[in-house]
C-alpha cells in the first residue's frame, strides 16, 4: 500500500501545534487524492485490530502496523478514513494522528509521558484562582472546587490553591498519589489520549476526571474555558479564536473517545 499518510504526517503542514494554523498550512499543501474504496477493521495475527484500505493494512509514519487494542478504537479510526472524500486530509483525522503518536512514540517510552503529565499536575490550571472580580472568583470556586475535592477524596491527592499566577509548589505526597493513577494506565493509546486531553484543557486533574467518568467530556471542556467564557461574556468573542476553539474541541472529543475505547478505567 502507498505510504501516503507517512509523508503527510512528517510534513510541515502537521508540525504546527495550533490546529487552525495547521489547517491553514494544509490548505496550501496539495493533499493526495483518496485512493481506496473500502475501509475495514480486521483482527491482527499478533493481537489487536488493524485498519485495512482495500484489504491492505494501514501503517504509521514509523512504518509500524496501525494496530489498536480494541475493535471500538479501530472503528473510530476506520470511520475517519471512510469519511474522507476526494482527498485525504489528516486535519480531519485527529484519532488517527493520536494513534500514530501512541504507536510510534508513547509505546517506546510511556514513563516520559507520565512524567510530563505530572508536570502539568504540579502547576494545574485549577489551582490558580483570580483575585477578582468577585463574580469570577465565585464562579471558579463553584465550578472548579468540586474537582479539587474529588482529587482529594478519590485520588488521595491533596493540592494547594493560590490566588494570582505566582507558582505554588504542590506537596510531593499529592503528586505521588496522583502519579499512582497515571501509572495505572498501561495502554499507549489511552495514555496518549489522556495527554492530549491534558494539553488541550491545561489541566491534568480535569483530564483524569473525564477519563475516570467523574465528569463528562462536554462539561470538562466548558470547565477548561471558564475564564475565557467570562471574558467573552464581557468583551465579546473573536472570530479567529472561536474557530481555533472549535478545532481544538474536535480534537478533545476524539481523544476522549479513544481513551474510552482503549482504557480499562
C-alpha distance (Angstrom), angle and dihedral (degrees) to the residues before:
residue distance angle dihedral
X1 . . .
X2 3.77 . .
X3 3.81 111.4 .
X4 3.79 93.1 -136.5
X5 3.79 95.0 144.2
X6 3.78 89.2 52.3
X7 3.79 91.9 65.4
X8 3.78 92.8 41.4
X9 3.79 95.0 52.3
X10 3.80 92.1 50.0
X11 3.78 93.9 47.3
X12 3.77 126.2 103.7
X13 3.79 90.4 -111.7
X14 3.81 90.6 74.1
X15 3.80 97.6 38.8
X16 3.79 96.6 82.5
X17 3.83 112.5 93.4
X18 3.80 91.3 -150.9
X19 3.84 106.9 87.9
X20 3.80 94.2 -152.0
X21 3.81 94.8 51.2
X22 3.79 88.7 42.8
X23 3.80 90.1 54.7
X24 3.80 91.2 46.7
X25 3.81 90.8 52.6
X26 3.78 90.8 48.8
X27 3.79 90.6 52.5
X28 3.79 86.5 62.7
X29 3.80 91.1 47.1
X30 3.78 119.9 85.0
X31 3.79 102.6 -116.9
X32 3.81 117.3 -150.1
X33 3.77 119.7 -106.7
X34 3.77 117.6 -105.3
X35 3.80 103.8 -96.4
X36 3.81 102.5 -178.0
X37 3.80 134.7 73.7
X38 3.79 105.1 -166.9
X39 3.81 132.6 44.0
X40 3.79 119.0 -166.2
X41 3.80 139.3 169.7
X42 3.79 116.3 -133.4
X43 3.79 135.3 176.6
X44 3.79 112.8 -104.9
X45 3.79 122.0 -130.2
X46 3.80 92.3 -124.2
X47 3.80 92.9 47.4
X48 3.77 133.0 -84.3
X49 3.77 129.4 60.0
X50 3.77 129.7 -71.8
X51 3.80 133.6 -160.8
X52 3.79 116.9 -123.1
X53 3.80 127.0 -161.9
X54 3.79 110.2 -157.9
X55 3.78 86.9 -17.8
X56 3.81 96.2 -52.2
X57 3.84 121.4 112.7
X58 3.79 120.5 -112.1
X59 3.79 117.1 -124.5
X60 3.77 131.8 -154.5
X61 3.82 123.0 -116.4
X62 3.82 85.6 -96.9
X63 3.82 87.9 57.9
X64 3.78 93.6 -112.1
X65 3.78 120.6 134.4
X66 3.79 111.8 -91.1
X67 3.80 93.5 -123.4
X68 3.81 122.7 163.8
X69 3.80 126.9 -160.3
X70 3.82 95.1 -127.1
X71 3.77 136.9 35.6
X72 3.81 89.4 -126.3
X73 3.82 92.6 58.5
X74 3.80 91.7 45.7
X75 3.79 90.3 50.5
X76 3.82 91.5 54.8
X77 3.79 89.4 57.2
X78 3.80 92.9 41.5
X79 3.80 88.4 54.9
X80 3.81 89.8 53.9
X81 3.80 90.7 53.5
X82 3.79 91.0 45.8
X83 3.81 92.1 50.8
X84 3.80 92.6 59.6
X85 3.77 111.4 106.9
X86 3.80 124.6 -171.3
X87 3.81 96.2 -17.7
X88 3.81 136.2 26.4
X89 3.79 108.0 -109.5
X90 3.84 114.2 -174.4
X91 3.81 89.4 -167.5
X92 3.80 85.9 72.8
X93 3.81 93.2 49.1
X94 3.84 107.3 70.9
X95 3.81 94.9 150.6
X96 3.81 91.0 52.0
X97 3.80 92.0 50.6
X98 3.80 90.2 48.7
X99 3.82 92.6 50.6
X100 3.82 90.8 48.7
X101 3.81 89.8 52.6
X102 3.80 91.4 48.7
X103 3.80 95.3 49.0
X104 3.80 98.3 40.5
X105 3.80 98.2 36.8
X106 3.79 120.2 8.0
X107 3.81 94.5 47.7
X108 3.82 90.2 59.7
X109 3.81 95.6 51.0
X110 3.82 113.6 12.4
X111 3.80 92.4 160.1
X112 3.80 90.7 65.0
X113 3.82 88.6 58.1
X114 3.80 92.1 48.3
X115 3.80 90.0 51.1
X116 3.79 90.8 50.3
X117 3.81 90.1 51.1
X118 3.80 89.2 51.4
X119 3.80 89.2 53.2
X120 3.79 88.4 55.2
X121 3.80 89.8 48.8
X122 3.80 91.2 51.2
X123 3.81 90.5 61.9
X124 3.78 100.4 23.4
X125 3.79 118.3 175.2
X126 3.80 90.6 -126.0
X127 3.82 92.3 64.5
X128 3.80 96.8 61.9
X129 3.77 114.4 75.4
X130 3.77 132.0 -171.8
X131 3.79 118.8 -103.3
X132 3.79 89.1 -145.3
X133 2.96 170.2 63.2
X134 3.77 95.4 33.7
X135 3.81 94.4 -130.6
X136 3.82 91.4 57.0
X137 3.81 91.8 46.1
X138 3.79 88.8 52.5
X139 3.80 93.2 47.2
X140 3.81 92.0 51.2
X141 3.79 90.9 49.9
X142 3.79 93.4 48.1
X143 3.80 95.6 47.1
X144 3.81 103.9 31.2
X145 3.81 103.8 34.4
X146 3.85 93.3 71.2
X147 3.82 88.7 61.3
X148 3.80 92.0 49.2
X149 3.81 88.4 50.0
X150 3.80 90.3 48.1
X151 3.81 91.3 52.2
X152 3.78 89.0 51.6
X153 3.80 97.2 47.2
X154 3.81 102.8 32.1
X155 3.80 101.1 31.3
X156 3.83 99.9 28.9
X157 3.81 86.7 -128.0
X158 3.80 109.7 137.9
X159 3.79 108.1 -166.5
X160 3.82 131.7 -173.4
X161 3.80 123.5 -124.4
X162 3.79 125.8 -145.3
X163 3.80 140.7 -171.0
X164 3.79 118.9 -122.6
X165 3.78 126.8 2.3
X166 3.81 102.7 -65.1
X167 3.79 108.9 124.7
X168 3.79 116.7 -105.9
X169 3.79 118.5 -162.0
X170 3.79 112.1 -126.4
X171 3.82 121.9 -138.7
X172 3.79 113.6 -90.4
X173 3.78 88.5 -133.1
X174 3.81 91.0 58.6
X175 3.79 92.9 50.4
X176 3.80 91.4 45.4
X177 3.80 90.8 52.3
X178 3.80 90.5 48.1
X179 3.80 90.0 48.9
X180 3.80 91.5 57.0
X181 3.80 89.5 65.7
X182 3.79 92.8 45.6
X183 3.79 91.7 51.7
X184 3.80 89.1 53.2
X185 3.81 88.6 70.0
X186 3.79 103.3 88.5
X187 3.79 102.8 166.4
X188 3.84 113.7 90.6
X189 3.81 93.2 -144.6
X190 3.80 92.1 52.0
X191 3.80 90.6 47.1
X192 3.80 91.4 49.1
X193 3.81 89.5 49.0
X194 3.80 91.9 51.7
X195 3.79 90.2 49.1
X196 3.80 90.4 50.3
X197 3.81 91.5 51.3
X198 3.80 89.8 48.5
X199 3.80 95.5 51.2
X200 3.81 92.1 43.9
X201 3.82 93.3 52.1
X202 3.80 100.5 30.1
X203 3.79 90.4 -129.1
X204 3.79 128.9 97.4
X205 3.80 89.9 -173.1
X206 3.76 92.4 53.8
X207 3.82 91.7 46.8
X208 3.80 92.7 49.9
X209 3.81 90.5 47.8
X210 3.81 88.5 56.3
X211 3.79 91.1 45.6
X212 3.79 92.1 52.2
X213 3.80 93.5 45.4
X214 3.80 95.6 -113.3
X215 3.81 89.1 127.4
X216 3.79 133.6 9.8
X217 3.78 121.9 -106.0
X218 3.82 92.6 -114.0
X219 3.80 91.4 52.9
X220 3.78 90.4 45.5
X221 3.80 91.5 52.4
X222 3.81 90.2 51.9
X223 3.80 92.2 48.2
X224 3.79 90.1 51.5
X225 3.80 89.7 56.7
X226 3.79 98.6 43.1
X227 3.82 93.9 117.0
X228 3.79 92.7 42.3
X229 3.80 91.8 50.8
X230 3.79 89.8 49.9
X231 3.79 89.5 55.7
X232 3.81 91.6 47.1
X233 3.79 90.9 51.7
X234 3.79 90.8 55.9
X235 3.81 104.1 31.7
X236 3.78 106.7 21.8
X237 3.80 132.0 -113.5
X238 3.79 129.9 -70.9
X239 3.82 114.1 -133.0
X240 3.81 94.8 -138.5
X241 3.79 92.0 47.6
X242 3.80 89.7 50.3
X243 3.81 91.7 52.4
X244 3.80 90.8 48.2
X245 3.78 91.5 50.6
X246 3.81 92.9 49.3
X247 3.79 90.5 51.1
X248 3.80 91.9 49.1
X249 3.80 90.1 47.6
X250 3.81 90.1 58.1
X251 3.79 88.9 53.5
X252 3.80 89.6 48.2
X253 3.80 93.2 52.7
X254 3.80 90.8 48.3
X255 3.80 92.0 50.1
X256 3.80 92.1 49.2
X257 3.80 91.0 48.8
X258 3.80 91.8 49.8
X259 3.79 91.5 48.8
X260 3.79 91.7 51.0
X261 3.81 90.4 48.4
X262 3.81 95.7 49.9
X263 3.80 108.7 30.3
X264 3.80 128.8 85.0
X265 3.84 92.6 -151.4
